[in-house]
Every structure is written in structure tokens, then in C-alpha cells.
Amino acid sequence: MAHRVLCPKILQSLRNSTTTPLLRTSTTTLYSAAVLPPLTVSPLSLHETPNPDPITPTPLSSPPPQSSTSMTGPVEAARTAAKLWDSGLKGMLVYALEHAADNESCDWNLDAFLKTVESIKSLATCSVSSTVVKITAICPLRLLRRVSDLLRWEYNNNQSFQLPWKLNTLPVFSDSSPFYHTPIKPDPLTPEEESDLHLAQQRMLKLCQKCVEVGVPLLVDAEDTSVQPGIDYFTYSAALMHNKGDNPIIYGTIQTYLKDARERLFLAAREAERMGVPIGFKLVRGAYMSSERELAASLGVESPIHNTIHQTHACFNDCASFMLEKIANGSGAVVLATHNIESGNKAAAKATDLGIKKGNEKLQFAQLYGMADALSFGLRNAGFQVSKYMPFGPVERIMPYLLRRAEENRGLLCASTLDRQLLRKELMRRLKVAIF
Ligand SMILES: Cc1cc2nc3c(=O)[nH]c(=O)nc-3n(C[C@H](O)[C@H](O)[C@H](O)COP(=O)(O)OP(=O)(O)OC[C@H]3O[C@@H](n4cnc5c(N)ncnc54)[C@H](O)[C@@H]3O)c2cc1C
């Protein structure tokens, strides 16, 4: 129903805003993404579509760099963001790295993230709204699991369990959080693990300092619930150190398909407010639904994901509403990362009702690059800040990331039908105009 009301407006936006080559590329990539076999269905692989149009960005189509330290990826991505800027959108630079196994890979990944942030400096415009990191790229995955286990145990046995390495942070659990990942008391960190944790914290510190120096916000992606407590711990401890003044520079991510999402968001935001620290969140529905449900089923426990998609939609809209009220009251910032037209529309209407000024940088909308262009342009034409999430990187490094996204996001691409219909309709209209 909501789509029927919005389509004419969105078509109008496509009509007024999008170049024909961009429309053609988006249509082709969405069609191929929806019909090709799993390896090519990741939103990320959309960028691998051969693209003869020189003005259309193609971050992932860049050839692998000559050496592992090549700057080719970040610099090209930054240039692509600058081109995106011409159409009124900003870029979120995402070096697509995750799941590091050891300190050596973490160091390589940190270097890539630092170069990404550095590349933003060279841009004349403020065409990059933020940069993105996955904590599993800078802290070995096994260690992040151990930290998450220890945090869960501490939460449930507060009095008797001490974590000597723990930094000041915000709440990462609520009583409704899933605790089944940690059925028995975990051993304390070994001296070697403590030293590795210190190294990981130092990497996060360096990345945050670089973001502060360049003045670009750092968005920390959410991953799966086995490691999310550790990710939130890294994020919030960094936010307490670096978020100063009015504008947060470190943002966490809340996955609203989780049953405990609302409570965790409210608790963290309330505590940050009490401490006088500005806090920013990216809100998403969540991209690990199949693996989360499979794990819960295999353990015979309740799934952490909302039982119905309507509950997920309601949770996303409630969390968005909560953060919009915070912005209207002068605290907090939010990135509403969604392709859902109804959620976009609701948030835009609420922001207008609350008197949030259109150019206010504390409210951003974001969609994956190559997807939901109609929604992006519709929101931008309404005066909101809109960014495109632009993953990039040398293929040999990011292939595991691509495969994981492809596996989990088939549903997302099937859901792009409306996008494809709208794009095709506008292309047909332009063709008719050109012919007759
Ligand atoms: C800019 C950006 C950043 C992102 N960052 C992250 C991130 O850090 N971490 C992360 O996990 N994901 C991230 N995502 C992906 C995101 O979580 C979603 O997978 C994706 O955006 C689809 O959700 P949507 O809001 O666009 O909504 P829609 O287009 O409405 O899609 C809804 C989808 O939600 C799924 N779903 C959710 N809950 C249920 C349920 N209870 N029952 C059935 N189906 C359900 C279905 O697969 C459905 O296709 C990001 C997305 C964007 C655009």
C-alpha cells in the first residue's frame, strides 16, 4: 500500500535527478543480482558489472593492486565518492575487510583503513560522510569471541567476576539479550590474549585518532551475536574517549531484527546522556538472519531474531523515532541505513514534524551503492542528507567478505523488485521521449 502512494513521488525523483547512464547501470546490476547464481548476488558484487560509462562509479571493478600496500583502492573509492557528490549524494567508504585470524592480518587491515581515511583528506568537497570498520578486521575473531563470552559472564555474575582489562564503556546487554553462546564459565584471558587485546585496542585508538584528525565519522558495523558484545564494547569505549562536544565521531550499529535491540539502544543512549557524551548510532534491520536462526535452532534455544518481519519493521521504526527525538532535543545522531521505503517515509515525516532542519548532519539516510537509488534521490530531493555505502578493495582480499554477504543477502536482492520496476519504467519513458 505504502509503495503505491510513494511510487509517483519516487518516479518524479528519478526523472529529475538521475542520469540515463546511472539508471541503466542500476537497472542492469539489480537485474543481474536478482537472477545470477549466489556468488554474484552480493550487493558488493554489483560493482563488478562491466561498466563502459566513465562517470558511473565502479569501486569493486578496480584491478587488484600491485602490492598489498597499494593505495589504488581507497584513492579510487574517494574519487568515486567525489563523483557521487555531483548528484547530491555522499559516500560512505567501506574497505570490505573482516574476520582477521591473527595480528598480522589485523595490522594489514588497519593500514588499509588508515589509508582510506587519509584519502578523504585529498578531496576538495565534503563528499564522504563517513568511513566504516568491522571490528573483526582489527581484532582476531577468536579473541573477540573470548571477550564476548567474558562480558556475557560478567553481566550475569556481576559481583563475583572481574575483568581486569575492561575499559570504561556503555551497557552492551539488556536482560533480554541472548546468553546461550556462553553456557559455562569462561577462563580468564591468558597473558598472551591480554596482550593481543591491548594491540587490538591500540589499533582502534589509531583509527579513531585518524578519523578525529581528518574530521570524518567512523561507523562500526554490527556483525553476528556471537561477537557483537565485543564489538559494542570496542565501539562504546572508543566513543567515550573520542565523542566530544556536539557531534559524535564514533557510531555504533543496532540491528533491529534482534529482540533485544530496543532495550540495548535505550540503555546505551541513556547512559551516554547521563555521562554527557554525544552518541551516534547506525540503525539497520540486520544481515545475519539465516546464520543466527540456524545457530539458535542447532542449540535448541529461542532465536534472537524477531518472530515476524512485522516485528522487525516496528522495531526499526521505533528505534528511528527514539533517535529522531534525541536529535530534536539536541543530543545524539543517527544514520538510518535502510532500503525500506515505508521506514524512509515515516522517518522523513517524523523528522519534519519534530522540526529537524533538512540539512542537519545528525540525521543521515543511507543505502547500499547500486541499490535503492529511487529512495536515495527521493530523500535527497526532500532535502535530507543521503549517503551510499560503498564497499571496495582488492578482490583477493575481499572475496571471503563477498561470499559471506552473498550467502546472507539473497533475500535482500529478491526484495529489490520494486527498485527494478521503477528504474525500468523511467528508462522506458526516456526511450519513448528519445524515439518519438
Ligand atoms: C548503509 C547500510 C549499512 C548496513 N550496515 C549493516 C551492518 O552494520 N550490519 C548488518 O547486519 N547489516 C547491515 N546492513 C544490511 C541491513 O541490515 C539489511 O540487511 C538490509 O539493508 C535490508 O534491510 P532494509 O532495512 O533495507 O529493509 P527491507 O528492504 O524491508 O528488508 C527487510 C529484510 O529483513 C529481513 N528480515 C528482518 N527481520 C525479519 C524477520 N523477523 N522475519 C523475516 N525476515 C526478516 C528479510 O530478509 C527482509 O528481506 C546495512 C545496510 C545498509 C543499507
The ligand as an SDF file (V2000), in Angstrom:
LIG
                    3D

 53 58  0  0  0  0  0  0  0  0999 V2000
   24.1180    1.6260    4.6480 C   0  0  0  0  0  0  0  0  0  0  0  0
   23.8860    0.2400    5.1630 C   0  0  0  0  0  0  0  0  0  0  0  0
   24.6670   -0.2480    6.1850 C   0  0  0  0  0  0  0  0  0  0  0  0
   24.4480   -1.5340    6.6950 C   0  0  0  0  0  0  0  0  0  0  0  0
   25.2050   -1.9840    7.7490 N   0  0  0  0  0  0  0  0  0  0  0  0
   24.9040   -3.1850    8.2960 C   0  0  0  0  0  0  0  0  0  0  0  0
   25.5770   -3.6360    9.4640 C   0  0  0  0  0  0  0  0  0  0  0  0
   26.4430   -2.9760   10.0060 O   0  0  0  0  0  0  0  0  0  0  0  0
   25.2360   -4.8380    9.9810 N   0  0  0  0  0  0  0  0  0  0  0  0
   24.2320   -5.6160    9.4330 C   0  0  0  0  0  0  0  0  0  0  0  0
   23.9280   -6.6870    9.9750 O   0  0  0  0  0  0  0  0  0  0  0  0
   23.5790   -5.2120    8.3260 N   0  0  0  0  0  0  0  0  0  0  0  0
   23.8880   -4.0310    7.7480 C   0  0  0  0  0  0  0  0  0  0  0  0
   23.2030   -3.6200    6.6370 N   0  0  0  0  0  0  0  0  0  0  0  0
   22.2400   -4.5360    5.9660 C   0  0  0  0  0  0  0  0  0  0  0  0
   20.8770   -4.4160    6.5980 C   0  0  0  0  0  0  0  0  0  0  0  0
   20.9360   -4.9630    7.8920 O   0  0  0  0  0  0  0  0  0  0  0  0
   19.7820   -5.1710    5.8370 C   0  0  0  0  0  0  0  0  0  0  0  0
   20.1870   -6.4670    5.5580 O   0  0  0  0  0  0  0  0  0  0  0  0
   19.3570   -4.5690    4.5530 C   0  0  0  0  0  0  0  0  0  0  0  0
   19.5370   -3.2070    4.4980 O   0  0  0  0  0  0  0  0  0  0  0  0
   17.8560   -4.9070    4.3170 C   0  0  0  0  0  0  0  0  0  0  0  0
   17.0410   -4.2570    5.2500 O   0  0  0  0  0  0  0  0  0  0  0  0
   16.2070   -2.9390    4.9190 P   0  0  0  0  0  0  0  0  0  0  0  0
   16.1370   -2.0880    6.1220 O   0  0  0  0  0  0  0  0  0  0  0  0
   16.7860   -2.3290    3.7310 O   0  0  0  0  0  0  0  0  0  0  0  0
   14.7190   -3.4410    4.7950 O   0  0  0  0  0  0  0  0  0  0  0  0
   13.8420   -4.2250    3.7840 P   0  0  0  0  0  0  0  0  0  0  0  0
   14.2050   -3.9260    2.3750 O   0  0  0  0  0  0  0  0  0  0  0  0
   12.4730   -4.0320    4.2330 O   0  0  0  0  0  0  0  0  0  0  0  0
   14.3010   -5.7240    4.0150 O   0  0  0  0  0  0  0  0  0  0  0  0
   13.8420   -6.4440    5.0660 C   0  0  0  0  0  0  0  0  0  0  0  0
   14.5890   -7.7490    5.1300 C   0  0  0  0  0  0  0  0  0  0  0  0
   14.6980   -8.0130    6.5020 O   0  0  0  0  0  0  0  0  0  0  0  0
   14.7720   -9.4190    6.6760 C   0  0  0  0  0  0  0  0  0  0  0  0
   14.1190   -9.6720    7.9760 N   0  0  0  0  0  0  0  0  0  0  0  0
   14.4340   -8.9800    9.0970 C   0  0  0  0  0  0  0  0  0  0  0  0
   13.7610   -9.4550   10.1490 N   0  0  0  0  0  0  0  0  0  0  0  0
   12.9890  -10.4650    9.7030 C   0  0  0  0  0  0  0  0  0  0  0  0
   12.0590  -11.3280   10.3710 C   0  0  0  0  0  0  0  0  0  0  0  0
   11.8210  -11.2460   11.6540 N   0  0  0  0  0  0  0  0  0  0  0  0
   11.4430  -12.2450    9.6210 N   0  0  0  0  0  0  0  0  0  0  0  0
   11.7040  -12.3330    8.2920 C   0  0  0  0  0  0  0  0  0  0  0  0
   12.5670  -11.5350    7.6320 N   0  0  0  0  0  0  0  0  0  0  0  0
   13.2160  -10.6000    8.3290 C   0  0  0  0  0  0  0  0  0  0  0  0
   14.2270  -10.0630    5.4250 C   0  0  0  0  0  0  0  0  0  0  0  0
   15.2840  -10.7860    4.8480 O   0  0  0  0  0  0  0  0  0  0  0  0
   13.8700   -8.9190    4.5190 C   0  0  0  0  0  0  0  0  0  0  0  0
   14.3050   -9.1490    3.2140 O   0  0  0  0  0  0  0  0  0  0  0  0
   23.4030   -2.3400    6.1270 C   0  0  0  0  0  0  0  0  0  0  0  0
   22.6000   -1.8240    5.1090 C   0  0  0  0  0  0  0  0  0  0  0  0
   22.8170   -0.5520    4.6280 C   0  0  0  0  0  0  0  0  0  0  0  0
   21.9130   -0.0270    3.5700 C   0  0  0  0  0  0  0  0  0  0  0  0
  1  2  1  0
  2  3  1  0
  2 52  2  0
  3  4  2  0
  4  5  1  0
  4 50  1  0
  5  6  2  0
  6  7  1  0
  6 13  1  0
  7  8  2  0
  7  9  1  0
  9 10  1  0
 10 11  2  0
 10 12  1  0
 12 13  2  0
 13 14  1  0
 14 15  1  0
 14 50  1  0
 15 16  1  0
 16 17  1  0
 16 18  1  0
 18 19  1  0
 18 20  1  0
 20 21  1  0
 20 22  1  0
 22 23  1  0
 23 24  1  0
 24 25  2  0
 24 26  1  0
 24 27  1  0
 27 28  1  0
 28 29  2  0
 28 30  1  0
 28 31  1  0
 31 32  1  0
 32 33  1  0
 33 34  1  0
 33 48  1  0
 34 35  1  0
 35 36  1  0
 35 46  1  0
 36 37  1  0
 36 45  1  0
 37 38  2  0
 38 39  1  0
 39 40  1  0
 39 45  2  0
 40 41  1  0
 40 42  2  0
 42 43  1  0
 43 44  2  0
 44 45  1  0
 46 47  1  0
 46 48  1  0
 48 49  1  0
 50 51  2  0
 51 52  1  0
 52 53  1  0
M  END
$$$$
